Amino acid sequence: MREQADLKAQIHALGPWFHNMRIDGVETAPDHFLGDYPAVKWKKFKHVLPDDLTGRSVLDIGCNAGYYAHEMKRRNADRVVAIDSDPRYLRQAEFAAKQMDVKIEFRHMSVYQIAELRQKFDLVLFMGVLYHLRHPLLALDLIHQHVVGHQMLFQCMQRGSNMVTPLEADYRFEEWKIFEEPGCPKLFFIERRFAEDPTNWFIPNRAGVEAMLRASGFVIEAHPEREVYLVRKGDMPMIDPVPFAPAAAR
């Protein structure tokens, strides 16, 4: 009983926790506003990954307390590297891994620094991070270029329409109507806070998420849950050079 009380005290001292982990029977976030999170969400899409990841390397970007990194080790991933820019989350993650005797390599770094890893991973997890970034498309470009060897499991909060409107390759400058379509790719900008969180910057609709993934060179393979995608690394799309505008147009 004394050991259990000491464990609870240590967990409380590291809080508040966003990931509800179970450490020796003690839950880190039993009163989470989303329920048993992220376990309740993981159940909806875990089937898109192989049950056995033996021989594969995994990178978890924005690992928080490490829930998904632990799941990758449960599936026998050979090497799991987990990074986060928030030292408090890393302290939680390191504590949980130590208590549960799970070997995960933790690094204090942001997504914008991932080139420093100098390695491509078989599977990259990028879960619940994009909307916290001031430069989301840059982050996707860096991930595609530097760390994705084959696949990425991606999750992003969405708001707005779940529709996807088919788009033409180009539109005339006079076009207005297409931007009013609910299924046109959109990013909603959060100037101050959303859900009491000042790090929520951009929230895309479904069309916006899928367009950004494609624009960064990813091919969507599965969409098992509204916010979740399994993508593979493809080629960066060719961008046609913009012709020099005549003086009248300028």
Residue, then its C-alpha position, 0 to 999 in steps of 0.5 A: m500500500r505504501e509503494q502504491a501511495d508513493l507511485k500515485a504521489q510521483i505521478h501526481a507530481l509529474g501532472p497534469w497528464f494528457h495521456n492516460m497511462r496505466i503504471d502498475g495499476v495506477e492511471t495517470a489521467p483517470d478523469h480525462f475529458l475525452g475518456d480513457y484517452p488515447a486508448v479509446k481512439w487507438k482502438k478505432f484504427k490500430h488494425v491498420l498497422p501490422d500486429d508484429l513490427t519485428g525488424r522495423s524502426v519507429l519514430d514518434i513525433g510529439c510523443n507526449a507521455g509515450y502511449y503510442a510509443h509503448e504500443m509500438k514496442r508491444r508490437n515488437a518494433d526493434r527501435v522506437v525513438a520518441i521526440d517532444s518539444d515539451p520537457r514536461y511531457l518528456r519527463q512523464a514519458e521517461f518516467a512511464a517507460k522506466q516504471m514499465d521497463v520499456k526501452i524507448e529512446f527519448r529526445h528533446m527536440s521539435v519537429y523542425q529539428i528532425a533532420e538532426l536525427r539523420q535517419k529514415f524510419d520504417l514507420v513515423l507516427f505524427m499524431g495530434v501535432l499538426y494543429h499545434l504548429r505555426h508552420p504546419l506545411l513546413a513540418l510535413d515537408l521536413i518529415h517527408q524529406h528527412v525521416v519517413g522511409h516508408q509509412m506514416l500514421f497521421q492524426c489531426m483534429q478537424r473541424g468544418s465539413n467532412m465533404v471533399t469537393p473535386l477541384e480543377a487543376d487551376y482557376r481563373f483569378e476571377e473565381w470566388k464560388i469554389f472557395e465557398e464550397p464546404g468541401c474546399p480545402k480550408l485551414f481555420f486560423i486560431e488567433r488566440r485560444f481554442a479549448e483553452d490551449p494557446t498552441n492550437w494554431f490551425i484546424p483544417n477540414r477534411a479536404g484541407v488535411e488530405a490536400m496538405l498530405r498530398a502537397s507534401g508528397f504523401v499517398i493516402e493508403a487508409h482512412p480508418e477514422r475521421e482524423v486518422y490516415l495511414v500514408r506512404k511516402g510518394d514523390m513530391p508533386m511538381i510545381d509548375p513555374v509561375p509565369f511573370a505577370p505583365a505590368a497591367a496585371r501587377 
